[in-house]
């Protein structure tokens, strides 16, 4: 599942909902695979690439 945010308002709104909700008392553990800058002539939009763990399925 990819997440696309456009602008600071989108990021702030979604993260505020997460932090005040079900991830309130959790710790974030993540790793960074890379950062790509999007754009042909003047790359100005960073795209952060992180691994996404596979969701476990109940048998």
C-alpha positions in Angstrom: 0.0 0.0 0.0 1.4 3.3 -1.0 0.7 6.6 0.8 0.7 9.8 -1.1 0.7 13.2 0.6 0.5 16.5 -1.1 1.7 19.3 1.0 2.3 19.8 4.7 -1.5 20.0 5.5 -2.0 16.4 4.3 0.9 15.1 6.3 -0.1 16.9 9.4 -3.7 15.9 9.3 -3.0 12.2 8.8 -0.2 12.0 11.3 -2.2 13.8 13.9 -5.0 11.2 13.5 -2.5 8.4 13.9 -0.7 9.8 17.0 -3.9 10.6 18.8 -5.4 7.2 18.0 -4.3 3.6 17.9 -0.5 4.3 17.8 -0.5 6.7 20.8 1.4 4.4 23.2 3.7 2.7 20.6 7.3 3.2 19.4 8.2 3.5 15.8 11.0 1.3 14.4 11.8 1.8 10.8 14.6 1.7 8.4 15.5 3.8 5.4 16.2 2.3 2.0 16.8 5.6 0.2 15.6 9.0 -0.9 14.8 9.9 -4.4 14.3 13.4 -5.7 11.5 13.6 -8.2 11.6 16.0 -11.2 13.5 16.1 -14.5 15.2 19.5 -14.6 15.1 20.7 -10.9 14.5 17.8 -8.6 12.7 19.3 -5.6 10.3 16.7 -4.3 11.9 14.0 -2.1 10.4 10.5 -2.1 11.4 8.5 0.9 11.7 4.7 0.3 11.2 2.4 3.2 10.6 -1.3 3.5 7.0 -2.4 4.1 6.7 -5.5 6.2 4.3 -8.1 4.9 1.0 -8.3 6.9 0.6 -11.5 8.8 -2.4 -13.6 7.9 -4.4 -15.8 10.3 -4.3 -19.4 9.3 
